Amino acid sequence: MDATQTTEIRTLLLQAADAIDRANAIVSTLDSDDRALLAAPLDEISSALHFKLLQKLYLRYPGLAEESEGWGGAAA
């Protein structure tokens, strides 16, 4: 991968993480049956995104982790 590709992948993964966070916020307002249906799968996706995908990307390209420290959400 080149620098452009790694940066684009990181940006898209962080945007996905933001979308999952927004979905979790909505799910938390649902009734208990719907919340029970959706909360666990969303947590699994979030964990995989942060602790598998992003972690592997940051281990291979450590400079990306430093760039992500200032991440404030989806880019315009």
C-alpha positions as CSV (number, residue, x, y, z in Angstrom):
1,M,0.0,0.0,0.0
2,D,1.1,3.5,-0.6
3,A,0.6,6.5,1.7
4,T,-2.5,7.7,-0.2
5,Q,-4.2,4.3,0.1
6,T,-3.4,3.8,3.8
7,T,-4.7,7.3,4.6
8,E,-7.8,6.7,2.6
9,I,-8.5,3.4,4.3
10,R,-7.9,4.9,7.7
11,T,-10.2,7.8,6.9
12,L,-13.0,5.5,5.8
13,L,-12.6,3.2,8.8
14,L,-12.8,6.2,11.1
15,Q,-15.9,7.4,9.3
16,A,-17.4,3.9,9.8
17,A,-16.6,4.1,13.5
18,D,-18.4,7.5,13.7
19,A,-21.4,6.0,11.9
20,I,-21.4,3.0,14.3
21,D,-21.3,5.4,17.3
22,R,-24.2,7.4,15.9
23,A,-26.2,4.1,15.4
24,N,-25.4,3.1,19.0
25,A,-26.7,6.4,20.2
26,I,-30.0,5.8,18.4
27,V,-30.1,2.1,19.5
28,S,-29.7,3.2,23.1
29,T,-33.0,5.1,22.8
30,L,-35.0,2.1,21.6
31,D,-37.3,-0.2,23.6
32,S,-35.6,-3.1,25.4
33,D,-36.4,-5.7,22.8
34,D,-35.1,-3.7,19.8
35,R,-32.1,-2.6,21.9
36,A,-31.3,-6.2,22.8
37,L,-31.5,-7.2,19.1
38,L,-29.1,-4.5,17.8
39,A,-26.7,-3.6,20.6
40,A,-24.6,-6.7,20.8
41,P,-24.0,-6.9,17.0
42,L,-23.1,-3.2,16.9
43,D,-20.6,-3.7,19.7
44,E,-19.0,-6.7,17.9
45,I,-18.6,-4.6,14.7
46,S,-17.2,-1.7,16.7
47,S,-14.7,-4.0,18.5
48,A,-13.6,-5.6,15.3
49,L,-13.2,-2.2,13.6
50,H,-11.1,-0.8,16.4
51,F,-9.2,-3.8,17.7
52,K,-8.6,-5.8,14.5
53,L,-8.7,-3.5,11.5
54,L,-7.4,-0.2,12.8
55,Q,-5.0,-1.8,15.2
56,K,-3.4,-3.9,12.4
57,L,-3.2,-0.8,10.2
58,Y,-1.6,1.2,13.0
59,L,0.9,-1.6,13.8
60,R,2.0,-1.8,10.2
61,Y,1.9,2.0,9.7
62,P,2.6,3.6,13.1
63,G,2.5,7.2,11.7
64,L,-1.2,6.8,11.0
65,A,-2.0,6.3,14.7
66,E,-0.4,9.7,15.4
67,E,-2.4,11.3,12.7
68,S,-5.6,9.8,14.1
69,E,-5.2,11.3,17.5
70,G,-6.7,14.5,16.3
71,W,-9.6,12.8,14.5
72,G,-12.7,14.9,15.1
73,G,-15.2,13.0,12.9
74,A,-16.1,12.7,9.3
75,A,-14.3,14.9,6.9
76,A,-16.2,17.5,4.9
